[in-house]
Amino acid sequence: MITTTLHNPTLISGANDLLARFLTHAPIKTLDTAIAQRQFRPVYQPIFDSQSGKIAGIEVLARWTHPRYGNIPPDVFIPLAEDHGLIASLTHQLIQEVIADLQHQLPLFTDGIYLNLNLSPENCLDPRFESDVVALMQKLAPGRVQLVIEITEKRPLHFTPQLSEWFASLRKSNIAVALDDFGTVYSNLCYLHALEPEFIKIDKLFVGQISEGGDTRIVDTLIELAKKMNLRVIAEGVETQVQADYLRLKNCDFLQGYYFCRPVSLADLIRVMRSAATFGVA
């Protein structure tokens, strides 16, 4: 519940003074104003092919630097937006920014590069989201860019015939689906059946267990399940060489995390891509 979020003593005590002020002074109104003033900006985190080491995809992430309150973490403003009916407007603004950023950078992209966008359950059935992603694909040249919608398992999807039809409409535009945070919270096999994703993303919680003498049973099981179902695997939250090497040996398809590259601005993304980034470049 949002009331708990706003009055969580641990969250506030661990925040800086500006964030604490945001959390206690009309955050919903501030968020609504920020969307209207286009204060949100996309940042981009590369996804690397585990075998070649080259950039295979880019995940789009939202960032918010408020002129008064400073940097507001996504794990604060995204739940606020979802719970108060603002996520559709925020997503719409973000997609417009992505189009403006990337449509003139297409020569940098290899054919078939993945562009991953996060989908909130609140975006489902939103006609504007569907038209936005179709416009995004048209601007970014179909065939050059493969759009992937990441669906988090941290908030439940309620499957209905209308929802299934909505996803079918997206697929007609050759948009792929990834299950994000796979194996956490609401995880169940009906997601695999109902959504027929092309990818699963192994949550950083499980990737973080890969260490010298660490317990890798969950990671191993998730990769094995994905391979049996002909799904491609993205491991996120990779922070060490030990984790990267282990995942490569297990034939995890793609790797993402601070070990390779943090989320970066458009200018930094261009520099990374021009350097023909491979492992160790970030």
N, C-alpha and C positions, 0 to 999 in steps of 0.2 A: 504494500500500500504506500501511496506517496507521502502520507502523513508520517509514516515511520522513516522514510528516507530523509525528509526535511528536518526531522528532530532526532536523528541518530547521533548520540553524543560521540561515539567513536569516530564517525565520519567527520563531524565538525571539528573535534579536537585534533584530528590528524590533518585537517586542511589548513592552508594558509589563511591569513586574516581576510583577504579579499574573497576567497571562496566561501568562508564562513559567513561573510556578509551577504553574499548571493543566496546562500541556503536559507537565510533567516529573513530576507527582505523581498517579498513579492517575486519569487523566482518565476512563476508562471507568466506574469505580466512582462517580466524582463525577457523571457524566452520568446514570447509572442512578438515583442518589439524587435528582437534580434532577427527573427525570421523576416519580418517586414522590411528591415533595413539591410538584409542580405549580409549579415555578419558571419555566416558560416562559410568555411572554405574547405575544399577537398584537399587531402594529402594522399600520397600514393606509396604503397609498399609493394616492392617487387616480389614475385613468386618465382622460385628457381627450379629448373629441371634437375632432379637429383643426380642424374648420370652425366649430363653434359655440363652442368653448372651454369648454363645460360638462362637468361630471363625468359620465362615461359608465360608469365602473366603479371597483372598488376591489380592489387586490391585497392578500391577507393574507400577512404575513411573520412569521417567528418571531424573537423576541428573548429573550436569556437574560442576566440580571444575577445572578450568583452572589453569595451573601452574603459569601463570603471572597475569591473571585478576581475579582470585578467583572464587567465586560461581556465576554462571550465571543463573538467574531464568528461569524456563521452559517457562514462558509466554513471554520471550524474544527469547530464542534460538529455540523453536519449530516453531513459525511463520516464523522465518528466514529459517529454514530447509524446511518448506513446500513451501515457495514462491520461493525458489531457487533450487528446485529439489534435495534436500539432505535428505529428510525425509525417503526415502526408504532405503538408506544406514545406516542412524542412527537407524532405526527400526531393520534392519538386525543385526547390531552389538549388540543392546540391547537384542534381543531374544537369541543370542548366549551366552551372559552373564547370562541370566536367566537360560538357560539349564545347564550351568556350576555350577551355584549356587544351583539349586534345585534338580538335578537328584539324588544326594546322601542324600537328606533330606526326601525322601518319607515316611520313617517310622513315621515321625512326623505328616503326613497328615491324617485326617479322610477321609474315602471313600466318594467321591463325592464333595470334597472341590472345590470351584470355584477359578480359576485363571484368573483374568481380565487383558486384554491387551487393550491399547488404539489404535484405528485405525484412521489414518488420511485419508481423501478422496483421498489424493495423493498415499496412499498405495493400493487403490482399483485397480484391474486389474494387479497388480504387481505380476508376477509369483513367484518371490523370496519370497514374503510375504506368499503366499499360501504354498509353500514348507517348509518355516521356521516354520509355525504354526503346520503343519503336523508332522514335525520332533520333535517339542516341545512336542506334544501329545505322540508320540512314546517313547520319553525319559522319560516322566513323568507318564507313565503307565495309559492307558485309563481305566476308571472306578474308579481309585483312584483320578484323577484330572479331573474336568470339565472346559474346556477352554471357556471363555466368551470374545467376542470381543466387546469392547465399541466403539460406533460410536458417535462422538460429533455432536451436531446440530449447533455448532458455525461456521462451514464451510459447504456450501451446497453440497449435493450429487446430481449428475445428473443421473437420472435413465434411463438406456438403456437396451435393451435385453442382451447385453454383460455383463453389470454389474449384472443383475439378475442371469445370468448363473454363474458368478463368486461367488456370494453369495451362490447359490445352491450347488456349488462344496464344499465350506467350510462346509455347513450343512451336506453333506454326510459324513464328518469326525466327526460328532456329536459336532460341535462347535456352541455354543449359541451366541445370539446377545443381547446387551443391548443398549438402546438409552441413551446416556450421555447428561447432561445439558438439560434434557427434559423441555420443556416449555419456552425456551429462543431462541432468535434470529430467526433462520430459521424454528422454530417448525411448523409443520403442520401434519394433520392426514394421509397424503399420506405416510409419513415415517412408520407409524404403518401398513399400508396396504402393502407397497412394501417390507418391511424388515421382517415383522412378528416376532418382537423381543420377547424374553422370559422375558426381564426385561426392566424397565425404571428406570433411576436414577434422582431423584429430585435434582435440582441444589441447591447449598448452599445459593444462593441468596434468595430462597423461604424458606428454612429451617431457615435461619437467622431471618425471620419475626416471628418465634414462640417465644413468650416471654409473660410475664405477661401483659395481655391486648393487645397483638399484633394481627395483622390481619393474620389469618390462612386460609383465604378462598381459596387461590390458592393451598396451600398444600392439603387441604381437597378435592378440586376438582380433583387434579391430582391422589391422592390415589383412590378416588371413580372411576375415569375413568379406571385406571389400573385394579382394581378389577372386573369391569364389563367386561373387555376384557381378563380376566384370565392371567394377567401379574403380575409378581412379582416386588416389589418396593424396591429400595435401596435409602435411604436418605443419601446424602453426606453433609459434612460440619457441622456435629452435634458437637456443642461446649459446650453445657450446659446440666445439668440434666433436666431442664424444657423441653428442646427440645426432649431429649431422652424419657422422660416419656410421653410426648404428642404423639410422633410418635408410641410408643408402644400401647397406648390406641387406636390409629387409625388403628392398625393392619398393620402398615408398616412392611414389611418382614425383611429388613436388615438395619443396621445402620452403618455409617462410619464417622469418623471425629476425631478431636483432643481430644474430650472428652474421647474417648476410647483409641486411640493410634495414634500418629503421624506416618508419613512414616519413616521407620527405615531400617537400614542396615540388611544384612542377619544374622549377629551374633545376633543382637537384636531381629530380628524376631524369631529366634530359641529359645531365652530365653522366649519370650512372649508365644510361642506355648507350650513350655515345662511346663509353669506355668498353663496350662489349663485355659487360660485367660477367665475371665468373666467381667461383667460390673465393671468399676472402676479400672481395671488393665491396666496400660499404663505408 
